Amino acid sequence: MESVVALFREPDQAKVVLEALKSRGFERDHLGFALSDAVAEEELAQSTGVSPEEGAPAGSSAVIRGGLMGVLASLTLTVPIWLLILAFPVTRIYQEGGLLGIMYGAIGGLTLGGLFGALSGSDSGDYVKLLRRMGVPPVQAERFNAGLSDGHVIVIARDASTARADEALSLMRQHGAIKLDDAVGKGRMQSERIGQGGN
C-alpha cells in the first residue's frame, strides 16, 4: 500500500481535495486527514464522510519524559534550600529533614510528571510516530507535525497502485498542497509519497 501525505492551509482546501479524491474513485477507508482543531475536525469528517486519522499512542516515551521533567523540577526547588541549610551552622540540625524533602519531592515530581506526561500523550496521539510508520522520513514527519500544530491540515490518501498514488499526489498539488518550507521553515517537498517500505 502506497501513501500520499500533503499539507493544506485550511480545512476548506482539505474538504475540496478529499471530495476530488473520492470522485476519482478513492475509497473513503483509504483517505484520512488530521488537524488540531477538534470542532473543525468534526465538521470536516461530517461533510466529507472521511474519518480523521488518530495519532499513534504516545506510549511510554511521554510518561518517561514527564517523569524526568517532574524529578528535575523537584530537585531544582529542593536542592538549593538544602544547600542553604548546610551553609549556616545553626540550621545544620535540619539537614536530615532537607534530605527527606529532596527525596519526597523527587518521588512526587516523578509521579505527577509521569501522570501529566501520560495525559498529554493521550490527548491527540503522536502524529510523528504515525507518519513514520507510514514511511515518511523523520525530518519530514516532524515538519508535517509542526504544520499540524500551526493550524494546517494533513491529508492522507492510500492505494495499492503506484499510478493511483501518483494521481493522488497530482490532485493534491492541483488543489493547493503547500510546500513544507512555506508552513514550517526549511523543507523541499510539497508532499510526500511513500511505499510500505518507505520508498
N, CA and C atoms as an extended XYZ file, in Angstrom:
597
Properties=species:S:1:pos:R:3:atomname:S:1:resname:S:1:resid:I:1 pbc="F F F"
N         0.853       -1.194        0.000 N   MET     1
C         0.000        0.000        0.000 CA  MET     1
C         0.884        1.237        0.000 C   MET     1
N         0.656        2.121       -0.966 N   GLU     2
C         1.388        3.379       -1.029 CA  GLU     2
C         0.543        4.488       -0.418 C   GLU     2
N         1.207        5.418        0.220 N   SER     3
C         0.511        6.527        0.874 CA  SER     3
C         1.034        7.847        0.342 C   SER     3
N         0.135        8.812        0.221 N   VAL     4
C         0.494       10.174       -0.164 CA  VAL     4
C         0.060       11.080        0.979 C   VAL     4
N         0.969       11.930        1.437 N   VAL     5
C         0.693       12.839        2.538 CA  VAL     5
C         0.925       14.255        2.049 C   VAL     5
N        -0.021       15.156        2.323 N   ALA     6
C         0.142       16.555        1.915 CA  ALA     6
C        -0.408       17.468        3.003 C   ALA     6
N         0.067       18.693        2.983 N   LEU     7
C        -0.311       19.690        3.984 CA  LEU     7
C        -1.109       20.799        3.305 C   LEU     7
N        -2.228       21.211        3.925 N   PHE     8
C        -3.087       22.268        3.394 CA  PHE     8
C        -3.291       23.336        4.465 C   PHE     8
N        -3.478       24.567        4.014 N   ARG     9
C        -3.623       25.675        4.959 CA  ARG     9
C        -4.959       25.671        5.684 C   ARG     9
N        -6.029       25.334        4.989 N   GLU    10
C        -7.381       25.480        5.539 CA  GLU    10
C        -8.168       24.180        5.432 C   GLU    10
N        -9.083       23.939        6.379 N   PRO    11
C        -9.967       22.773        6.272 CA  PRO    11
C       -10.791       22.767        4.983 C   PRO    11
N       -11.158       23.963        4.476 N   ASP    12
C       -11.927       24.029        3.231 CA  ASP    12
C       -11.137       23.446        2.059 C   ASP    12
N        -9.826       23.723        2.017 N   GLN    13
C        -8.988       23.143        0.964 CA  GLN    13
C        -8.936       21.626        1.106 C   GLN    13
N        -8.809       21.167        2.348 N   ALA    14
C        -8.777       19.722        2.586 CA  ALA    14
C       -10.090       19.082        2.159 C   ALA    14
N       -11.196       19.770        2.425 N   LYS    15
C       -12.509       19.242        2.017 CA  LYS    15
C       -12.587       19.092        0.506 C   LYS    15
N       -12.130       20.112       -0.213 N   VAL    16
C       -12.184       20.081       -1.681 CA  VAL    16
C       -11.340       18.937       -2.223 C   VAL    16
N       -10.137       18.767       -1.693 N   VAL    17
C        -9.263       17.709       -2.211 CA  VAL    17
C        -9.784       16.331       -1.830 C   VAL    17
N       -10.364       16.192       -0.648 N   LEU    18
C       -10.943       14.893       -0.268 CA  LEU    18
C       -12.118       14.542       -1.175 C   LEU    18
N       -12.947       15.531       -1.495 N   GLU    19
C       -14.064       15.287       -2.418 CA  GLU    19
C       -13.551       14.940       -3.812 C   GLU    19
N       -12.481       15.617       -4.234 N   ALA    20
C       -11.902       15.316       -5.549 CA  ALA    20
C       -11.343       13.900       -5.594 C   ALA    20
N       -10.703       13.498       -4.517 N   LEU    21
C       -10.158       12.135       -4.450 CA  LEU    21
C       -11.285       11.105       -4.483 C   LEU    21
N       -12.349       11.371       -3.746 N   LYS    22
C       -13.484       10.436       -3.759 CA  LYS    22
C       -14.100       10.347       -5.155 C   LYS    22
N       -14.207       11.493       -5.842 N   SER    23
C       -14.796       11.484       -7.181 CA  SER    23
C       -13.926       10.732       -8.187 C   SER    23
N       -12.646       10.618       -7.902 N   ARG    24
C       -11.742        9.851       -8.774 CA  ARG    24
C       -11.689        8.376       -8.378 C   ARG    24
N       -12.512        7.970       -7.438 N   GLY    25
C       -12.606        6.554       -7.123 CA  GLY    25
C       -11.820        6.090       -5.906 C   GLY    25
N       -11.211        7.009       -5.169 N   PHE    26
C       -10.526        6.615       -3.938 CA  PHE    26
C       -11.574        6.315       -2.863 C   PHE    26
N       -11.443        5.179       -2.230 N   GLU    27
C       -12.403        4.781       -1.200 CA  GLU    27
C       -12.204        5.600        0.065 C   GLU    27
N       -13.317        5.850        0.757 N   ARG    28
C       -13.239        6.629        1.998 CA  ARG    28
C       -12.309        5.983        3.019 C   ARG    28
N       -12.303        4.662        3.048 N   ASP    29
C       -11.461        3.951        4.012 CA  ASP    29
C        -9.975        4.161        3.744 C   ASP    29
N        -9.631        4.581        2.515 N   HIS    30
C        -8.226        4.800        2.147 CA  HIS    30
C        -7.841        6.272        2.223 C   HIS    30
N        -8.752        7.101        2.715 N   LEU    31
C        -8.474        8.524        2.865 CA  LEU    31
C        -8.493        8.893        4.350 C   LEU    31
N        -7.764        9.930        4.682 N   GLY    32
C        -7.762       10.401        6.060 CA  GLY    32
C        -7.249       11.824        6.131 C   GLY    32
N        -7.436       12.434        7.276 N   PHE    33
C        -6.933       13.785        7.490 CA  PHE    33
C        -6.691       13.971        8.981 C   PHE    33
N        -5.966       15.021        9.307 N   ALA    34
C        -5.723       15.366       10.713 CA  ALA    34
C        -5.574       16.873       10.822 C   ALA    34
N        -6.163       17.428       11.870 N   LEU    35
C        -5.950       18.833       12.202 CA  LEU    35
C        -6.120       19.000       13.701 C   LEU    35
N        -5.594       20.084       14.231 N   SER    36
C        -5.539       20.259       15.678 CA  SER    36
C        -6.834       20.807       16.275 C   SER    36
N        -7.704       21.400       15.460 N   ASP    37
C        -8.964       21.973       15.933 CA  ASP    37
C       -10.039       20.883       15.938 C   ASP    37
N       -10.480       20.468       17.135 N   ALA    38
C       -11.429       19.358       17.254 CA  ALA    38
C       -12.773       19.668       16.601 C   ALA    38
N       -13.229       20.913       16.704 N   VAL    39
C       -14.520       21.297       16.114 CA  VAL    39
C       -14.436       21.243       14.591 C   VAL    39
N       -13.372       21.841       14.034 N   ALA    40
C       -13.192       21.819       12.577 CA  ALA    40
C       -12.998       20.387       12.085 C   ALA    40
N       -12.325       19.565       12.887 N   GLU    41
C       -12.113       18.162       12.513 CA  GLU    41
C       -13.448       17.434       12.400 C   GLU    41
N       -14.323       17.647       13.374 N   GLU    42
C       -15.639       17.003       13.349 CA  GLU    42
C       -16.467       17.482       12.161 C   GLU    42
N       -16.416       18.782       11.880 N   GLU    43
C       -17.165       19.331       10.738 CA  GLU    43
C       -16.660       18.742        9.423 C   GLU    43
N       -15.331       18.639        9.292 N   LEU    44
C       -14.747       18.092        8.066 CA  LEU    44
C       -15.109       16.617        7.906 C   LEU    44
N       -15.103       15.883        8.993 N   ALA    45
C       -15.471       14.462        8.937 CA  ALA    45
C       -16.926       14.296        8.520 C   ALA    45
N       -17.810       15.126        9.061 N   GLN    46
C       -19.233       15.017        8.717 CA  GLN    46
C       -19.519       15.433        7.284 C   GLN    46
N       -18.828       16.467        6.828 N   SER    47
C       -19.113       16.957        5.477 CA  SER    47
C       -18.526       16.075        4.379 C   SER    47
N       -17.471       15.339        4.676 N   THR    48
C       -16.834       14.505        3.640 CA  THR    48
C       -17.099       13.013        3.817 C   THR    48
N       -17.473       12.620        5.022 N   GLY    49
C       -17.646       11.193        5.282 CA  GLY    49
C       -16.331       10.466        5.468 C   GLY    49
N       -15.241       11.227        5.575 N   VAL    50
C       -13.908       10.638        5.762 CA  VAL    50
C       -13.535       10.735        7.244 C   VAL    50
N       -13.040        9.651        7.783 N   SER    51
C       -12.681        9.637        9.203 CA  SER    51
C       -11.328       10.306        9.429 C   SER    51
N       -11.209       11.075       10.514 N   PRO    52
C        -9.903       11.676       10.832 CA  PRO    52
C        -8.909       10.611       11.270 C   PRO    52
N        -7.652       10.864       10.981 N   GLU    53
C        -6.578        9.970       11.421 CA  GLU    53
C        -6.313       10.219       12.899 C   GLU    53
N        -6.095        9.172       13.625 N   GLU    54
C        -5.713        9.313       15.019 CA  GLU    54
C        -4.218        9.104       15.116 C   GLU    54
N        -3.568        9.979       15.862 N   GLY    55
C        -2.134        9.808       16.066 CA  GLY    55
C        -1.849        8.503       16.774 C   GLY    55
N        -0.682        7.959       16.532 N   ALA    56
C        -0.281        6.739       17.229 CA  ALA    56
C        -0.229        7.024       18.720 C   ALA    56
N        -0.547        6.039       19.565 N   PRO    57
C        -0.453        6.269       21.005 CA  PRO    57
C         0.936        6.741       21.387 C   PRO    57
N         0.993        7.717       22.273 N   ALA    58
C         2.291        8.271       22.662 CA  ALA    58
C         3.142        7.244       23.395 C   ALA    58
N         2.481        6.303       24.078 N   GLY    59
C         3.216        5.229       24.729 CA  GLY    59
C         4.045        5.703       25.906 C   GLY    59
N         5.080        4.927       26.199 N   SER    60
C         5.863        5.167       27.413 CA  SER    60
C         6.756        6.395       27.309 C   SER    60
N         7.073        6.832       26.090 N   SER    61
C         8.014        7.951       25.958 CA  SER    61
C         7.483        9.222       26.622 C   SER    61
N         6.177        9.501       26.477 N   ALA    62
C         5.610       10.697       27.099 CA  ALA    62
C         5.610       10.584       28.614 C   ALA    62
N         5.357        9.375       29.127 N   VAL    63
C         5.355        9.164       30.575 CA  VAL    63
C         6.761        9.341       31.138 C   VAL    63
N         7.738        8.746       30.468 N   ILE    64
C         9.130        8.845       30.929 CA  ILE    64
C         9.604       10.288       30.882 C   ILE    64
N         9.313       10.960       29.774 N   ARG    65
C         9.724       12.358       29.641 CA  ARG    65
C         9.078       13.221       30.724 C   ARG    65
N         7.781       13.006       30.979 N   GLY    66
C         7.084       13.759       32.022 CA  GLY    66
C         7.651       13.472       33.397 C   GLY    66
N         7.957       12.195       33.680 N   GLY    67
C         8.540       11.824       34.970 CA  GLY    67
C         9.888       12.473       35.195 C   GLY    67
N        10.732       12.442       34.157 N   LEU    68
C        12.061       13.053       34.286 CA  LEU    68
C        11.961       14.564       34.491 C   LEU    68
N        11.040       15.193       33.778 N   MET    69
C        10.855       16.640       33.960 CA  MET    69
C        10.356       16.956       35.371 C   MET    69
N         9.486       16.083       35.898 N   GLY    70
C         8.990       16.278       37.255 CA  GLY    70
C        10.092       16.155       38.292 C   GLY    70
N        10.962       15.145       38.128 N   VAL    71
C        12.085       14.968       39.061 CA  VAL    71
C        13.023       16.162       38.973 C   VAL    71
N        13.321       16.592       37.754 N   LEU    72
C        14.213       17.739       37.568 CA  LEU    72
C        13.639       18.997       38.231 C   LEU    72
N        12.345       19.208       38.067 N   ALA    73
C        11.710       20.380       38.679 CA  ALA    73
C        11.772       20.301       40.202 C   ALA    73
N        11.531       19.118       40.751 N   SER    74
C        11.561       18.991       42.209 CA  SER    74
C        12.969       19.185       42.758 C   SER    74
N        13.976       18.663       42.062 N   LEU    75
C        15.357       18.857       42.512 CA  LEU    75
C        15.762       20.325       42.416 C   LEU    75
N        15.277       20.995       41.379 N   THR    76
C        15.577       22.424       41.226 CA  THR    76
C        15.025       23.237       42.394 C   THR    76
N        13.898       22.792       42.927 N   LEU    77
C        13.285       23.512       44.043 CA  LEU    77
C        13.868       23.128       45.407 C   LEU    77
N        14.207       21.860       45.586 N   THR    78
C        14.580       21.401       46.937 CA  THR    78
C        16.077       21.438       47.223 C   THR    78
N        16.908       21.165       46.240 N   VAL    79
C        18.362       21.108       46.490 CA  VAL    79
C        18.923       22.464       46.930 C   VAL    79
N        18.568       23.589       46.293 N   PRO    80
C        19.100       24.870       46.773 CA  PRO    80
C        18.732       25.167       48.235 C   PRO    80
N        17.510       24.777       48.641 N   ILE    81
C        17.112       25.000       50.034 CA  ILE    81
C        17.972       24.158       50.971 C   ILE    81
N        18.217       22.912       50.585 N   TRP    82
C        19.058       22.033       51.402 CA  TRP    82
C        20.483       22.583       51.509 C   TRP    82
N        20.999       23.117       50.411 N   LEU    83
C        22.338       23.710       50.434 CA  LEU    83
C        22.385       24.934       51.343 C   LEU    83
N        21.302       25.705       51.372 N   LEU    84
C        21.232       26.843       52.300 CA  LEU    84
C        21.235       26.357       53.755 C   LEU    84
N        20.542       25.265       54.009 N   ILE    85
C        20.538       24.696       55.366 CA  ILE    85
C        21.959       24.321       55.789 C   ILE    85
N        22.713       23.724       54.866 N   LEU    86
C        24.091       23.315       55.173 CA  LEU    86
C        25.034       24.507       55.324 C   LEU    86
N        24.703       25.613       54.696 N   ALA    87
C        25.598       26.775       54.691 CA  ALA    87
C        25.682       27.459       56.050 C   ALA    87
N        24.633       27.342       56.843 N   PHE    88
C        24.611       28.019       58.146 CA  PHE    88
C        24.688       26.981       59.265 C   PHE    88
N        25.688       27.105       60.155 N   PRO    89
C        25.853       26.117       61.235 CA  PRO    89
C        24.610       25.961       62.113 C   PRO    89
N        23.887       27.048       62.333 N   VAL    90
C        22.710       26.996       63.202 CA  VAL    90
C        21.617       26.087       62.627 C   VAL    90
N        21.491       26.049       61.290 N   THR    91
C        20.406       25.277       60.669 CA  THR    91
C        20.824       23.872       60.254 C   THR    91
N        22.060       23.474       60.525 N   ARG    92
C        22.527       22.145       60.100 CA  ARG    92
C        21.765       21.011       60.776 C   ARG    92
N        21.143       21.292       61.909 N   ILE    93
C        20.378       20.236       62.574 CA  ILE    93
C        19.179       19.792       61.724 C   ILE    93
N        18.818       20.607       60.718 N   TYR    94
C        17.684       20.274       59.846 CA  TYR    94
C        18.108       19.581       58.545 C   TYR    94
N        19.401       19.204       58.449 N   GLN    95
C        19.883       18.652       57.181 CA  GLN    95
C        19.204       17.334       56.816 C   GLN    95
N        18.898       16.496       57.838 N   GLU    96
C        18.214       15.235       57.524 CA  GLU    96
C        16.812       15.502       56.979 C   GLU    96
N        16.137       16.483       57.572 N   GLY    97
C        14.822       16.865       57.056 CA  GLY    97
C        14.908       17.387       55.634 C   GLY    97
N        15.983       18.120       55.347 N   GLY    98
C        16.186       18.613       53.991 CA  GLY    98
C        16.376       17.476       53.003 C   GLY    98
N        17.120       16.436       53.422 N   LEU    99
C        17.312       15.266       52.552 CA  LEU    99
C        15.993       14.530       52.313 C   LEU    99
N        15.198       14.422       53.392 N   LEU   100
C        13.880       13.795       53.222 CA  LEU   100
C        13.002       14.627       52.286 C   LEU   100
N        13.095       15.956       52.390 N   GLY   101
C        12.348       16.829       51.496 CA  GLY   101
C        12.744       16.615       50.040 C   GLY   101
N        14.052       16.459       49.800 N   ILE   102
C        14.540       16.201       48.442 CA  ILE   102
C        13.977       14.875       47.931 C   ILE   102
N        14.036       13.843       48.797 N   MET   103
C        13.579       12.511       48.391 CA  MET   103
C        12.076       12.511       48.075 C   MET   103
N        11.282       13.069       48.989 N   TYR   104
C         9.836       13.092       48.759 CA  TYR   104
C         9.464       14.010       47.591 C   TYR   104
N        10.219       15.085       47.431 N   GLY   105
C         9.982       15.964       46.284 CA  GLY   105
C        10.246       15.245       44.964 C   GLY   105
N        11.339       14.454       44.929 N   ALA   106
C        11.664       13.706       43.710 CA  ALA   106
C        10.590       12.662       43.409 C   ALA   106
N        10.115       11.977       44.460 N   ILE   107
C         9.064       10.965       44.263 CA  ILE   107
C         7.777       11.628       43.770 C   ILE   107
N         7.423       12.751       44.407 N   GLY   108
C         6.221       13.468       43.974 CA  GLY   108
C         6.352       14.009       42.559 C   GLY   108
N         7.530       14.545       42.234 N   GLY   109
C         7.758       15.061       40.883 CA  GLY   109
C         7.685       13.963       39.845 C   GLY   109
N         8.254       12.800       40.167 N   LEU   110
C         8.214       11.656       39.255 CA  LEU   110
C         6.772       11.215       39.007 C   LEU   110
N         6.001       11.132       40.087 N   THR   111
C         4.610       10.686       39.972 CA  THR   111
C         3.761       11.672       39.179 C   THR   111
N         3.819       12.942       39.588 N   LEU   112
C         2.998       13.943       38.893 CA  LEU   112
C         3.457       14.161       37.454 C   LEU   112
N         4.787       14.190       37.250 N   GLY   113
C         5.300       14.365       35.890 CA  GLY   113
C         4.892       13.222       34.988 C   GLY   113
N         4.978       11.984       35.500 N   GLY   114
C         4.556       10.821       34.716 CA  GLY   114
C         3.077       10.870       34.385 C   GLY   114
N         2.272       11.302       35.363 N   LEU   115
C         0.832       11.409       35.152 CA  LEU   115
C         0.515       12.447       34.078 C   LEU   115
N         1.121       13.637       34.208 N   PHE   116
C         0.869       14.672       33.197 CA  PHE   116
C         1.418       14.265       31.831 C   PHE   116
N         2.544       13.544       31.810 N   GLY   117
C         3.078       13.041       30.546 CA  GLY   117
C         2.114       12.080       29.876 C   GLY   117
N         1.499       11.195       30.687 N   ALA   118
C         0.530       10.244       30.143 CA  ALA   118
C        -0.696       10.965       29.606 C   ALA   118
N        -1.159       11.981       30.361 N   LEU   119
C        -2.340       12.729       29.907 CA  LEU   119
C        -2.072       13.509       28.634 C   LEU   119
N        -0.913       14.160       28.554 N   SER   120
C        -0.606       14.950       27.355 CA  SER   120
C        -0.375       14.042       26.163 C   SER   120
N         0.208       12.884       26.394 N   GLY   121
C         0.463       11.963       25.292 CA  GLY   121
C        -0.800       11.345       24.743 C   GLY   121
N        -1.821       11.176       25.611 N   SER   122
C        -3.044       10.536       25.149 CA  SER   122
C        -4.027       11.533       24.559 C   SER   122
N        -3.685       12.822       24.609 N   ASP   123
C        -4.604       13.851       24.152 CA  ASP   123
C        -4.945       13.681       22.677 C   ASP   123
N        -3.952       13.725       21.804 N   SER   124
C        -4.221       13.567       20.375 CA  SER   124
C        -3.327       12.530       19.741 C   SER   124
N        -2.473       11.914       20.513 N   GLY   125
C        -1.595       10.904       19.958 CA  GLY   125
C        -0.370       11.517       19.310 C   GLY   125
N         0.452       10.668       18.787 N   ASP   126
C         1.734       11.088       18.223 CA  ASP   126
C         1.679       10.963       16.707 C   ASP   126
N         1.514       12.108       16.016 N   TYR   127
C         1.419       12.068       14.551 CA  TYR   127
C         2.769       11.831       13.905 C   TYR   127
N         3.846       12.193       14.581 N   VAL   128
C         5.176       11.890       14.038 CA  VAL   128
C         5.331       10.384       13.934 C   VAL   128
N         4.955        9.687       14.998 N   LYS   129
C         5.066        8.230       15.007 CA  LYS   129
C         4.169        7.614       13.931 C   LYS   129
N         2.961        8.154       13.782 N   LEU   130
C         2.034        7.658       12.761 CA  LEU   130
C         2.636        7.809       11.368 C   LEU   130
N         3.162        9.002       11.071 N   LEU   131
C         3.750        9.243        9.754 CA  LEU   131
C         4.998        8.400        9.530 C   LEU   131
N         5.801        8.216       10.586 N   ARG   132
C         6.988        7.364       10.464 CA  ARG   132
C         6.605        5.925       10.113 C   ARG   132
N         5.529        5.453       10.727 N   ARG   133
C         5.061        4.089       10.423 CA  ARG   133
C         4.609        3.972        8.985 C   ARG   133
N         4.126        5.081        8.416 N   MET   134
C         3.705        5.076        7.017 CA  MET   134
C         4.893        5.187        6.071 C   MET   134
N         6.088        5.439        6.612 N   GLY   135
C         7.280        5.515        5.784 CA  GLY   135
C         7.786        6.915        5.520 C   GLY   135
N         7.152        7.936        6.112 N   VAL   136
C         7.627        9.311        5.925 CA  VAL   136
C         8.957        9.466        6.665 C   VAL   136
N         9.979       10.036        6.028 N   PRO   137
C        11.266       10.237        6.697 CA  PRO   137
C        11.114       11.077        7.965 C   PRO   137
N        11.958       10.830        8.970 N   PRO   138
C        11.809       11.502       10.271 CA  PRO   138
C        11.730       13.022       10.196 C   PRO   138
N        12.607       13.645        9.417 N   VAL   139
C        12.618       15.111        9.343 CA  VAL   139
C        11.305       15.621        8.745 C   VAL   139
N        10.837       14.959        7.695 N   GLN   140
C         9.578       15.375        7.068 CA  GLN   140
C         8.403       15.149        8.010 C   GLN   140
N         8.418       14.035        8.754 N   ALA   141
C         7.340       13.759        9.703 CA  ALA   141
C         7.269       14.851       10.763 C   ALA   141
N         8.425       15.296       11.240 N   GLU   142
C         8.467       16.385       12.228 CA  GLU   142
C         7.892       17.672       11.631 C   GLU   142
N         8.199       17.931       10.360 N   ARG   143
C         7.694       19.152        9.721 CA  ARG   143
C         6.192       19.089        9.494 C   ARG   143
N         5.693       17.924        9.092 N   PHE   144
C         4.247       17.777        8.955 CA  PHE   144
C         3.575       18.002       10.309 C   PHE   144
N         4.145       17.432       11.364 N   ASN   145
C         3.576       17.583       12.704 CA  ASN   145
C         3.615       19.042       13.163 C   ASN   145
N         4.710       19.742       12.850 N   ALA   146
C         4.801       21.165       13.192 CA  ALA   146
C         3.752       21.967       12.435 C   ALA   146
N         3.523       21.619       11.180 N   GLY   147
C         2.480       22.279       10.395 CA  GLY   147
C         1.107       22.033       10.999 C   GLY   147
N         0.875       20.818       11.456 N   LEU   148
C        -0.381       20.483       12.114 CA  LEU   148
C        -0.568       21.327       13.371 C   LEU   148
N         0.504       21.489       14.144 N   SER   149
C         0.445       22.302       15.369 CA  SER   149
C         0.175       23.769       15.061 C   SER   149
N         0.598       24.225       13.885 N   ASP   150
C         0.385       25.622       13.482 CA  ASP   150
C        -0.983       25.859       12.850 C   ASP   150
N        -1.836       24.835       12.850 N   GLY   151
C        -3.194       25.012       12.347 CA  GLY   151
C        -3.429       24.533       10.932 C   GLY   151
N        -2.426       23.910       10.303 N   HIS   152
C        -2.616       23.383        8.955 CA  HIS   152
C        -3.302       22.012        9.033 C   HIS   152
N        -3.687       21.495        7.882 N   VAL   153
C        -4.399       20.216        7.809 CA  VAL   153
C        -3.540       19.222        7.030 C   VAL   153
N        -3.385       18.031        7.577 N   ILE   154
C        -2.710       16.942        6.862 CA  ILE   154
C        -3.784       16.104        6.178 C   ILE   154
N        -3.577       15.807        4.892 N   VAL   155
C        -4.471       14.909        4.153 CA  VAL   155
C        -3.655       13.707        3.690 C   VAL   155
N        -4.235       12.523        3.857 N   ILE   156
C        -3.546       11.275        3.523 CA  ILE   156
C        -4.421       10.467        2.580 C   ILE   156
N        -3.812        9.953        1.507 N   ALA   157
C        -4.502        9.051        0.579 CA  ALA   157
C        -3.653        7.793        0.432 C   ALA   157
N        -4.308        6.645        0.405 N   ARG   158
C        -3.602        5.364        0.277 CA  ARG   158
C        -4.169        4.578       -0.897 C   ARG   158
N        -3.295        3.870       -1.606 N   ASP   159
C        -3.733        2.974       -2.670 CA  ASP   159
C        -2.616        1.977       -2.954 C   ASP   159
N        -3.010        0.791       -3.349 N   ALA   160
C        -2.015       -0.244       -3.641 CA  ALA   160
C        -1.273        0.036       -4.941 C   ALA   160
N        -1.884        0.802       -5.831 N   SER   161
C        -1.295        1.072       -7.143 CA  SER   161
C        -0.413        2.318       -7.107 C   SER   161
N         0.775        2.196       -7.668 N   THR   162
C         1.685        3.344       -7.770 CA  THR   162
C         1.083        4.439       -8.637 C   THR   162
N         0.409        4.035       -9.721 N   ALA   163
C        -0.203        5.022      -10.624 CA  ALA   163
C        -1.283        5.810       -9.896 C   ALA   163
N        -2.061        5.135       -9.062 N   ARG   164
C        -3.109        5.822       -8.304 CA  ARG   164
C        -2.500        6.761       -7.264 C   ARG   164
N        -1.392        6.341       -6.675 N   ALA   165
C        -0.703        7.218       -5.710 CA  ALA   165
C        -0.198        8.476       -6.421 C   ALA   165
N         0.330        8.298       -7.638 N   ASP   166
C         0.766        9.464       -8.418 CA  ASP   166
C        -0.408       10.382       -8.741 C   ASP   166
N        -1.557        9.772       -9.043 N   GLU   167
C        -2.758       10.568       -9.336 CA  GLU   167
C        -3.182       11.362       -8.099 C   GLU   167
N        -3.132       10.717       -6.922 N   ALA   168
C        -3.487       11.406       -5.676 CA  ALA   168
C        -2.539       12.564       -5.411 C   ALA   168
N        -1.247       12.333       -5.643 N   LEU   169
C        -0.250       13.384       -5.443 CA  LEU   169
C        -0.518       14.569       -6.363 C   LEU   169
N        -0.828       14.274       -7.629 N   SER   170
C        -1.109       15.326       -8.602 CA  SER   170
C        -2.353       16.124       -8.195 C   SER   170
N        -3.402       15.421       -7.755 N   LEU   171
C        -4.627       16.096       -7.320 CA  LEU   171
C        -4.369       17.006       -6.127 C   LEU   171
N        -3.583       16.530       -5.198 N   MET   172
C        -3.289       17.330       -4.009 CA  MET   172
C        -2.527       18.603       -4.375 C   MET   172
N        -1.589       18.460       -5.291 N   ARG   173
C        -0.835       19.651       -5.724 CA  ARG   173
C        -1.738       20.637       -6.456 C   ARG   173
N        -2.652       20.107       -7.279 N   GLN   174
C        -3.576       20.979       -8.014 CA  GLN   174
C        -4.504       21.745       -7.079 C   GLN   174
N        -4.810       21.133       -5.940 N   HIS   175
C        -5.765       21.741       -5.010 CA  HIS   175
C        -5.091       22.487       -3.862 C   HIS   175
N        -3.824       22.842       -4.053 N   GLY   176
C        -3.204       23.761       -3.104 CA  GLY   176
C        -2.349       23.184       -2.005 C   GLY   176
N        -1.846       21.954       -2.180 N   ALA   177
C        -0.912       21.413       -1.176 CA  ALA   177
C         0.267       22.374       -1.063 C   ALA   177
N         0.605       22.746        0.152 N   ILE   178
C         1.656       23.751        0.336 CA  ILE   178
C         3.010       23.098        0.554 C   ILE   178
N         4.034       23.844        0.211 N   LYS   179
C         5.387       23.378        0.469 CA  LYS   179
C         5.644       23.449        1.966 C   LYS   179
N         6.373       22.479        2.462 N   LEU   180
C         6.630       22.433        3.898 CA  LEU   180
C         7.412       23.650        4.374 C   LEU   180
N         8.292       24.171        3.541 N   ASP   181
C         9.062       25.344        3.986 CA  ASP   181
C         8.184       26.590        4.086 C   ASP   181
N         7.076       26.614        3.339 N   ASP   182
C         6.136       27.730        3.470 CA  ASP   182
C         5.376       27.664        4.791 C   ASP   182
N         5.229       26.455        5.304 N   ALA   183
C         4.448       26.278        6.528 CA  ALA   183
C         5.312       26.287        7.778 C   ALA   183
N         6.443       25.627        7.723 N   VAL   184
C         7.193       25.379        8.959 CA  VAL   184
C         8.703       25.481        8.784 C   VAL   184
N         9.180       26.468        8.102 N   GLY   185
C        10.633       26.601        7.977 CA  GLY   185
C        11.173       25.864        6.775 C   GLY   185
N        12.384       25.392        6.860 N   LYS   186
C        13.056       24.805        5.698 CA  LYS   186
C        12.447       23.470        5.306 C   LYS   186
N        12.409       23.194        4.012 N   GLY   187
C        11.901       21.932        3.503 CA  GLY   187
C        11.947       21.945        1.994 C   GLY   187
N        11.900       20.769        1.382 N   ARG   188
C        11.998       20.707       -0.059 CA  ARG   188
C        10.724       20.185       -0.704 C   ARG   188
N         9.925       19.447        0.056 N   MET   189
C         8.875       18.678       -0.576 CA  MET   189
C         7.511       19.326       -0.388 C   MET   189
N         6.712       19.300       -1.441 N   GLN   190
C         5.361       19.803       -1.345 CA  GLN   190
C         4.487       18.777       -0.638 C   GLN   190
N         4.746       17.551       -0.896 N   SER   191
C         4.051       16.465       -0.219 CA  SER   191
C         4.950       15.253       -0.307 C   SER   191
N         4.555       14.227        0.347 N   GLU   192
C         5.410       13.057        0.479 CA  GLU   192
C         4.647       11.850       -0.019 C   GLU   192
N         5.251       11.117       -0.939 N   ARG   193
C         4.650        9.865       -1.352 CA  ARG   193
C         5.556        8.744       -0.951 C   ARG   193
N         5.035        7.792       -0.230 N   ILE   194
C         5.877        6.716        0.267 CA  ILE   194
C         5.210        5.371        0.072 C   ILE   194
N         6.022        4.360       -0.127 N   GLY   195
C         5.523        2.996       -0.194 CA  GLY   195
C         5.582        2.366        1.179 C   GLY   195
N         5.174        1.120        1.245 N   GLN   196
C         5.141        0.460        2.536 CA  GLN   196
C         6.523        0.362        3.157 C   GLN   196
N         7.544        0.211        2.324 N   GLY   197
C         8.908        0.138        2.848 CA  GLY   197
C         9.550        1.487        3.042 C   GLY   197
N         8.801        2.554        2.819 N   GLY   198
C         9.349        3.895        2.989 CA  GLY   198
C        10.005        4.429        1.754 C   GLY   198
N         9.846        3.756        0.595 N   ASN   199
C        10.470        4.180       -0.662 CA  ASN   199
C         9.459        4.860       -1.559 C   ASN   199
